[in-house]
Amino acid sequence: MAKHILYGGQLSYFTGKARAYLNWKGVDYEERLATRDIYASLIIPRVGYAMIPLVITPDDQAIQDTSEIIDHFEALEPEPSVVPAGPKQRLAAHLLELFGDEWLVIPAMHYRWAHNRDFAYSEFGKITAPDLADDAQFEAGKKAAEKFQGVVGLLGATPEMAPAIEASYEALLDELNAHFSVHPYLLGSRPSIGDFGLIGPLYAHLYRDPASGDLMKSRAPEVSKWVERMQSPPEPKGGAFLANDEIPETLLPVLRRMMREHGPCLVNLVEQLSAWKQANPDTDIPRVIGMQPFTVEDKTAQRIVLPYTQRMLQRATDYFASLEGDARGAALSLLDSIGGEQLADINIPARVKRENHKLVWA
Ligand SMILES: N[C@@H](CCC(=O)N[C@@H](CS)C(=O)NCC(=O)O)C(=O)O
């Protein structure tokens, strides 16, 4: 049977997430570079816009979006699953996927563009124009990087926020280092969707970019070992989630950090998207609908509001809303213990979903 093809690159946040998942799940696939030609001949025609990673299945389906890639393979082969069955663990896994996908982009972008700029240009050059000579490749890389660099400040990674972002990220590294010195993955000896969410920022930008990698290896060696396990799993399809739906104590500081930093932005996003829909009922959903305040380590600035983030939030809150009785009580106690009460009864009036690679009203 023909293989699946993963189009992406080592420098890409979300390719790192997809690759880690496919490797753990034992999927037979081949990875190919998303070069300029591949964008023009395949990605843009099939997806409608320039975005990686893209998986092409042996029967020629095009799947963009890492959570759709994971859902696709989980549906084909439900066991062993990367989605825990226990209510607390499953909710925590959804939340950490959301945190990795949509929030840790701030430190990832900060470190890449403040501390690894030339490396990033040359990596962009290698992926976009692998056949050019070094200097021309570097220039091509600079050009290709413009689009990404252009949004760094809009995402919140501004020079004014740099000290706060670095303080928060270093504290997160310490928390994760303490956790991974006890547990191989977030929820035991098997990676979950939470681990795949976190590997996005923590591989390409924060481990592989050299200055970031030096910081991670010296300050948080257990985190860098986890990154290596995630990219090359020693036991694909193996391991188990902790018994009795246990959330390890060492994970609570990470979840609390998420609720403290990301939580208020999620609530604000839901409010802004609802108001936006009322004002623009028949309009396609744009990628950005406005600005919102965000606070990291007591420092506040503004960042863009991305409707897509609500789709990842809904995966967590829909799961919570589906729970009843003891399972709901258990998940609620987790939310209470991490400062996440505001997500328990959140009302999402302007729901979204993805259809044919587009975000649409649900
Ligand atoms: N939610 C998407 C995000 C994919 C994504 O942001 N990919 C980046 C590269 S790592 C990209 O191609 N960005 C182009 C853009 O944002 O326009 C996923 O999970 O696949």
The ligand as an SDF file (V2000), in Angstrom:
LIG
                    3D

 20 19  0  0  0  0  0  0  0  0999 V2000
   -3.9580   24.7560   13.6190 N   0  0  0  0  0  0  0  0  0  0  0  0
   -3.0430   24.4320   12.5580 C   0  0  0  0  0  0  0  0  0  0  0  0
   -1.8960   25.4310   12.5650 C   0  0  0  0  0  0  0  0  0  0  0  0
   -0.8710   25.1900   11.4730 C   0  0  0  0  0  0  0  0  0  0  0  0
    0.1320   26.3210   11.3840 C   0  0  0  0  0  0  0  0  0  0  0  0
   -0.0540   27.3970   11.9800 O   0  0  0  0  0  0  0  0  0  0  0  0
    1.1930   26.0610   10.6250 N   0  0  0  0  0  0  0  0  0  0  0  0
    2.2040   27.0790   10.3930 C   0  0  0  0  0  0  0  0  0  0  0  0
    3.5820   26.4520   10.2670 C   0  0  0  0  0  0  0  0  0  0  0  0
    4.0350   25.5990   11.7610 S   0  0  0  0  0  0  0  0  0  0  0  0
    1.8920   27.7490    9.0870 C   0  0  0  0  0  0  0  0  0  0  0  0
    1.9520   27.1370    8.0340 O   0  0  0  0  0  0  0  0  0  0  0  0
    1.4840   29.0140    9.1690 N   0  0  0  0  0  0  0  0  0  0  0  0
    1.1480   29.7980    8.0140 C   0  0  0  0  0  0  0  0  0  0  0  0
    0.1820   30.8610    8.3990 C   0  0  0  0  0  0  0  0  0  0  0  0
   -0.1600   30.9460    9.6070 O   0  0  0  0  0  0  0  0  0  0  0  0
   -0.2620   31.5930    7.5260 O   0  0  0  0  0  0  0  0  0  0  0  0
   -2.5880   22.9930   12.7300 C   0  0  0  0  0  0  0  0  0  0  0  0
   -2.7960   22.4330   13.8070 O   0  0  0  0  0  0  0  0  0  0  0  0
   -2.0970   22.3940   11.7700 O   0  0  0  0  0  0  0  0  0  0  0  0
  1  2  1  0
  2  3  1  0
  2 18  1  0
  3  4  1  0
  4  5  1  0
  5  6  2  0
  5  7  1  0
  7  8  1  0
  8  9  1  0
  8 11  1  0
  9 10  1  0
 11 12  2  0
 11 13  1  0
 13 14  1  0
 14 15  1  0
 15 16  2  0
 15 17  1  0
 18 19  2  0
 18 20  1  0
M  END
$$$$
